Amino acid sequence: MHSAEDIHATGIRLQGRAALAVGHQCAAAFLERLEGWFFQRVIAQMGTSAGPVTGTEFDEAFSSRRNQFRPDNLPIDGDVIGLSYEAGLHADKMFVQQLGLAGIGSARVRLAVREWLRASTQRDRWSNENLLLPGEIANYERRLTEEWEVRFEAMRDELGDPAAEEAMTAAAKALYRWVEQEARFPIRLGCAEPFVTTGSFHMLADDLEVGWHPQYAARLMTLLEPVGPRS
């Protein structure tokens, strides 16, 4: 009973130290990540693949994780980056249908699924841990949508109406290439991991809020319509 009380007291002290480092709201999330690093590091030491944990090493790990909780930053978790996935399991997702409509090859579709999965998982974790400000995701998605809208409407103007299918597909590929290679809009200034932007675009595409093909809405909206009873 005495040891259990000591463990509880130690946990309270650790929470207090974490709160001094990153604030009370972020203390639990920060401490969980620091403990995760420490446990993995001890396991490595027990397996003789690393020496003992030094004070300098711990200070560096502490500072690195504390920096992820600055007001201008958000933590990017290693297990999210390393998520395993099977692209074929998501073939029915609307953002994958969007890529098919734009003529995007299977290798790039697999990369898109990876970025979508990373972004959706990391964003859910931020939300569950109360690390986001009220309305922060909505404001971020508004910014992404507006950046896309300028380019999408410019693409439609350049194509004109009517436009050949080959020209529309080429334009869709060019617009999507911008998302893959150039669109870098950090949710906070210090949180510049590219998958947050690209994956968030795929989340918007999954809801048909954005798209790549000039006629994406008209062509894909039918997939969302409920199938009526057979006569």
C-alpha positions as a Markdown table, in Angstrom:
| # | Residue | x | y | z |
|---|---|---|---|---|
| 1 | Met | 0.0 | 0.0 | 0.0 |
| 2 | His | 2.9 | 2.3 | 0.9 |
| 3 | Ser | 4.6 | 1.8 | -2.5 |
| 4 | Ala | 1.3 | 2.5 | -4.4 |
| 5 | Glu | 1.0 | 5.8 | -2.5 |
| 6 | Asp | 4.6 | 6.6 | -3.4 |
| 7 | Ile | 3.9 | 5.9 | -7.1 |
| 8 | His | 0.9 | 8.1 | -7.0 |
| 9 | Ala | 2.8 | 10.9 | -5.3 |
| 10 | Thr | 5.6 | 10.6 | -7.8 |
| 11 | Gly | 3.0 | 10.9 | -10.6 |
| 12 | Ile | 1.6 | 14.1 | -9.1 |
| 13 | Arg | 5.1 | 15.6 | -8.8 |
| 14 | Leu | 5.9 | 14.7 | -12.4 |
| 15 | Gln | 2.7 | 16.4 | -13.5 |
| 16 | Gly | 3.7 | 19.5 | -11.6 |
| 17 | Arg | 7.1 | 19.6 | -13.2 |
| 18 | Ala | 5.6 | 19.1 | -16.6 |
| 19 | Ala | 3.1 | 21.9 | -16.0 |
| 20 | Leu | 6.0 | 24.2 | -15.2 |
| 21 | Ala | 7.6 | 23.4 | -18.5 |
| 22 | Val | 4.6 | 23.5 | -20.8 |
| 23 | Gly | 1.6 | 24.7 | -18.8 |
| 24 | His | -1.2 | 22.8 | -17.1 |
| 25 | Gln | -3.2 | 22.1 | -20.3 |
| 26 | Cys | -0.4 | 20.4 | -22.1 |
| 27 | Ala | 1.3 | 18.8 | -19.1 |
| 28 | Ala | -0.3 | 15.3 | -19.5 |
| 29 | Ala | 0.4 | 15.1 | -23.2 |
| 30 | Phe | 4.0 | 16.3 | -22.8 |
| 31 | Leu | 4.7 | 13.9 | -19.9 |
| 32 | Glu | 3.2 | 11.0 | -21.9 |
| 33 | Arg | 5.6 | 11.6 | -24.8 |
| 34 | Leu | 8.6 | 12.1 | -22.5 |
| 35 | Glu | 7.8 | 8.9 | -20.7 |
| 36 | Gly | 7.4 | 7.1 | -24.0 |
| 37 | Trp | 10.9 | 8.2 | -25.0 |
| 38 | Phe | 12.4 | 7.1 | -21.6 |
| 39 | Phe | 10.8 | 3.7 | -21.7 |
| 40 | Gln | 12.1 | 3.0 | -25.2 |
| 41 | Arg | 15.5 | 4.3 | -24.2 |
| 42 | Val | 15.6 | 2.0 | -21.2 |
| 43 | Ile | 14.6 | -1.0 | -23.3 |
| 44 | Ala | 17.4 | -0.2 | -25.7 |
| 45 | Gln | 19.8 | -0.1 | -22.8 |
| 46 | Met | 18.6 | -3.4 | -21.4 |
| 47 | Gly | 19.1 | -4.9 | -24.8 |
| 48 | Thr | 22.8 | -3.7 | -24.7 |
| 49 | Ser | 22.2 | -1.7 | -27.9 |
| 50 | Ala | 22.9 | 1.6 | -26.0 |
| 51 | Gly | 24.7 | 2.8 | -22.9 |
| 52 | Pro | 23.1 | 4.3 | -19.8 |
| 53 | Val | 20.9 | 7.4 | -20.1 |
| 54 | Thr | 23.0 | 10.4 | -19.3 |
| 55 | Gly | 21.9 | 13.7 | -17.9 |
| 56 | Thr | 22.8 | 15.5 | -21.1 |
| 57 | Glu | 20.8 | 13.0 | -23.2 |
| 58 | Phe | 17.8 | 13.4 | -21.0 |
| 59 | Asp | 18.0 | 17.2 | -21.1 |
| 60 | Glu | 18.1 | 17.1 | -24.9 |
| 61 | Ala | 15.1 | 14.8 | -25.1 |
| 62 | Phe | 13.3 | 17.0 | -22.5 |
| 63 | Ser | 14.0 | 20.2 | -24.4 |
| 64 | Ser | 13.1 | 18.8 | -27.8 |
| 65 | Arg | 9.7 | 17.7 | -26.6 |
| 66 | Arg | 9.1 | 20.9 | -24.7 |
| 67 | Asn | 9.7 | 22.8 | -27.8 |
| 68 | Gln | 6.9 | 20.9 | -29.5 |
| 69 | Phe | 4.5 | 22.4 | -27.0 |
| 70 | Arg | 5.5 | 26.1 | -27.5 |
| 71 | Pro | 2.5 | 28.3 | -28.4 |
| 72 | Asp | 3.6 | 28.4 | -32.0 |
| 73 | Asn | 4.1 | 24.7 | -32.3 |
| 74 | Leu | 2.3 | 21.3 | -32.1 |
| 75 | Pro | 3.8 | 17.9 | -31.4 |
| 76 | Ile | 4.4 | 15.5 | -34.4 |
| 77 | Asp | 4.6 | 12.0 | -33.1 |
| 78 | Gly | 7.0 | 9.4 | -34.4 |
| 79 | Asp | 4.4 | 6.6 | -34.2 |
| 80 | Val | 2.1 | 8.7 | -36.5 |
| 81 | Ile | 4.9 | 9.1 | -39.0 |
| 82 | Gly | 5.6 | 5.4 | -38.9 |
| 83 | Leu | 2.0 | 4.2 | -39.2 |
| 84 | Ser | 1.6 | 1.1 | -41.3 |
| 85 | Tyr | -1.2 | 1.1 | -43.8 |
| 86 | Glu | -2.7 | -0.8 | -46.7 |
| 87 | Ala | -3.7 | 1.6 | -49.5 |
| 88 | Gly | -6.2 | -0.9 | -51.0 |
| 89 | Leu | -8.3 | -0.8 | -47.8 |
| 90 | His | -9.1 | 2.8 | -48.5 |
| 91 | Ala | -10.0 | 2.5 | -52.2 |
| 92 | Asp | -13.6 | 3.5 | -51.6 |
| 93 | Lys | -12.7 | 6.8 | -49.9 |
| 94 | Met | -13.8 | 9.9 | -51.8 |
| 95 | Phe | -10.4 | 11.4 | -51.9 |
| 96 | Val | -9.1 | 8.3 | -53.6 |
| 97 | Gln | -11.9 | 8.5 | -56.1 |
| 98 | Gln | -10.8 | 12.1 | -56.7 |
| 99 | Leu | -7.3 | 11.0 | -57.5 |
| 100 | Gly | -8.6 | 8.5 | -59.9 |
| 101 | Leu | -10.7 | 11.1 | -61.7 |
| 102 | Ala | -7.5 | 13.2 | -62.1 |
| 103 | Gly | -5.6 | 10.3 | -63.6 |
| 104 | Ile | -3.1 | 10.0 | -60.7 |
| 105 | Gly | -1.0 | 6.8 | -60.8 |
| 106 | Ser | -1.2 | 4.0 | -58.2 |
| 107 | Ala | 2.1 | 4.8 | -56.6 |
| 108 | Arg | 1.1 | 8.4 | -55.9 |
| 109 | Val | -2.3 | 7.2 | -54.6 |
| 110 | Arg | -0.5 | 5.1 | -52.0 |
| 111 | Leu | 1.5 | 8.1 | -50.9 |
| 112 | Ala | -1.7 | 10.1 | -50.7 |
| 113 | Val | -3.3 | 7.5 | -48.5 |
| 114 | Arg | -0.2 | 7.6 | -46.2 |
| 115 | Glu | -0.5 | 11.4 | -45.9 |
| 116 | Trp | -4.2 | 11.3 | -45.3 |
| 117 | Leu | -3.8 | 8.7 | -42.6 |
| 118 | Arg | -1.0 | 10.6 | -40.9 |
| 119 | Ala | -2.9 | 13.9 | -40.9 |
| 120 | Ser | -6.2 | 12.4 | -39.7 |
| 121 | Thr | -4.5 | 10.5 | -36.9 |
| 122 | Gln | -2.3 | 13.4 | -35.7 |
| 123 | Arg | -5.2 | 15.8 | -35.9 |
| 124 | Asp | -7.5 | 13.5 | -33.9 |
| 125 | Arg | -4.7 | 13.1 | -31.3 |
| 126 | Trp | -4.3 | 16.9 | -30.9 |
| 127 | Ser | -8.0 | 17.2 | -30.5 |
| 128 | Asn | -8.4 | 14.4 | -28.0 |
| 129 | Glu | -5.5 | 15.9 | -25.9 |
| 130 | Asn | -7.0 | 19.4 | -26.0 |
| 131 | Leu | -3.9 | 20.8 | -27.7 |
| 132 | Leu | -5.9 | 22.8 | -30.3 |
| 133 | Leu | -7.4 | 26.3 | -29.8 |
| 134 | Pro | -11.1 | 26.8 | -30.3 |
| 135 | Gly | -11.8 | 27.0 | -34.0 |
| 136 | Glu | -8.2 | 26.3 | -34.9 |
| 137 | Ile | -8.9 | 23.4 | -37.3 |
| 138 | Ala | -11.9 | 25.3 | -38.9 |
| 139 | Asn | -9.7 | 28.3 | -39.5 |
| 140 | Tyr | -6.9 | 26.2 | -40.9 |
| 141 | Glu | -9.3 | 24.4 | -43.3 |
| 142 | Arg | -10.7 | 27.7 | -44.4 |
| 143 | Arg | -7.2 | 28.9 | -45.3 |
| 144 | Leu | -6.5 | 25.7 | -47.3 |
| 145 | Thr | -9.8 | 25.9 | -49.1 |
| 146 | Glu | -9.3 | 29.6 | -50.0 |
| 147 | Glu | -5.8 | 28.8 | -51.3 |
| 148 | Trp | -7.2 | 26.0 | -53.4 |
| 149 | Glu | -10.1 | 28.0 | -54.7 |
| 150 | Val | -7.9 | 30.7 | -56.2 |
| 151 | Arg | -6.0 | 28.1 | -58.2 |
| 152 | Phe | -9.0 | 26.0 | -59.1 |
| 153 | Glu | -10.9 | 28.9 | -60.5 |
| 154 | Ala | -7.8 | 30.1 | -62.4 |
| 155 | Met | -7.6 | 26.6 | -63.9 |
| 156 | Arg | -11.2 | 26.6 | -65.0 |
| 157 | Asp | -10.7 | 30.1 | -66.6 |
| 158 | Glu | -7.7 | 28.9 | -68.5 |
| 159 | Leu | -9.6 | 25.8 | -69.7 |
| 160 | Gly | -12.7 | 27.6 | -70.9 |
| 161 | Asp | -16.0 | 25.9 | -71.4 |
| 162 | Pro | -16.3 | 23.5 | -73.0 |
| 163 | Ala | -13.0 | 21.8 | -72.6 |
| 164 | Ala | -11.7 | 18.5 | -73.9 |
| 165 | Glu | -11.4 | 15.6 | -71.4 |
| 166 | Glu | -7.7 | 15.3 | -72.0 |
| 167 | Ala | -7.1 | 19.0 | -71.2 |
| 168 | Met | -9.2 | 18.7 | -68.1 |
| 169 | Thr | -7.2 | 15.7 | -66.8 |
| 170 | Ala | -3.9 | 17.5 | -67.5 |
| 171 | Ala | -5.1 | 20.5 | -65.6 |
| 172 | Ala | -6.2 | 18.4 | -62.7 |
| 173 | Lys | -2.8 | 16.7 | -62.6 |
| 174 | Ala | -1.1 | 20.1 | -62.5 |
| 175 | Leu | -3.4 | 21.3 | -59.6 |
| 176 | Tyr | -2.8 | 18.1 | -57.6 |
| 177 | Arg | 1.0 | 18.4 | -58.3 |
| 178 | Trp | 0.8 | 21.8 | -56.5 |
| 179 | Val | -0.7 | 20.1 | -53.4 |
| 180 | Glu | 2.0 | 17.4 | -53.5 |
| 181 | Gln | 5.0 | 19.5 | -54.1 |
| 182 | Glu | 4.4 | 23.1 | -53.3 |
| 183 | Ala | 1.4 | 23.6 | -50.9 |
| 184 | Arg | 3.0 | 24.1 | -47.5 |
| 185 | Phe | 0.7 | 25.9 | -45.1 |
| 186 | Pro | 1.7 | 25.2 | -41.4 |
| 187 | Ile | -1.2 | 25.0 | -39.0 |
| 188 | Arg | 1.2 | 26.9 | -36.6 |
| 189 | Leu | 4.5 | 28.6 | -37.6 |
| 190 | Gly | 6.6 | 26.0 | -35.8 |
| 191 | Cys | 4.6 | 23.0 | -37.0 |
| 192 | Ala | 5.8 | 22.7 | -40.6 |
| 193 | Glu | 5.5 | 18.9 | -41.2 |
| 194 | Pro | 4.4 | 18.6 | -44.9 |
| 195 | Phe | 1.9 | 15.8 | -44.2 |
| 196 | Val | -0.3 | 18.1 | -42.1 |
| 197 | Thr | -0.9 | 20.2 | -45.2 |
| 198 | Thr | -1.2 | 17.5 | -47.8 |
| 199 | Gly | -3.1 | 15.2 | -45.6 |
| 200 | Ser | -5.5 | 17.9 | -44.6 |
| 201 | Phe | -6.2 | 18.6 | -48.3 |
| 202 | His | -7.1 | 15.0 | -48.7 |
| 203 | Met | -9.4 | 15.2 | -45.8 |
| 204 | Leu | -11.1 | 18.2 | -47.5 |
| 205 | Ala | -11.2 | 16.3 | -50.8 |
| 206 | Asp | -12.9 | 13.4 | -49.0 |
| 207 | Asp | -15.7 | 15.7 | -48.1 |
| 208 | Leu | -15.8 | 17.2 | -51.6 |
| 209 | Glu | -14.8 | 20.6 | -50.2 |
| 210 | Val | -11.9 | 20.7 | -52.7 |
| 211 | Gly | -11.1 | 18.8 | -55.8 |
| 212 | Trp | -8.7 | 18.5 | -58.7 |
| 213 | His | -10.7 | 17.7 | -61.8 |
| 214 | Pro | -12.7 | 20.7 | -63.1 |
| 215 | Gln | -15.9 | 18.8 | -62.9 |
| 216 | Tyr | -15.2 | 16.8 | -59.7 |
| 217 | Ala | -18.3 | 17.8 | -57.9 |
| 218 | Ala | -20.8 | 16.9 | -60.6 |
| 219 | Arg | -19.1 | 13.6 | -61.3 |
| 220 | Leu | -18.6 | 12.4 | -57.8 |
| 221 | Met | -21.7 | 13.8 | -56.1 |
| 222 | Thr | -23.7 | 10.9 | -57.5 |
| 223 | Leu | -21.5 | 8.5 | -55.4 |
| 224 | Leu | -22.9 | 10.2 | -52.3 |
| 225 | Glu | -26.6 | 9.9 | -53.3 |
| 226 | Pro | -28.5 | 7.1 | -51.5 |
| 227 | Val | -29.5 | 4.2 | -53.7 |
| 228 | Gly | -33.3 | 4.0 | -53.8 |
| 229 | Pro | -35.3 | 0.8 | -53.4 |
| 230 | Arg | -35.5 | -1.5 | -56.4 |
| 231 | Ser | -38.8 | -1.3 | -58.3 |
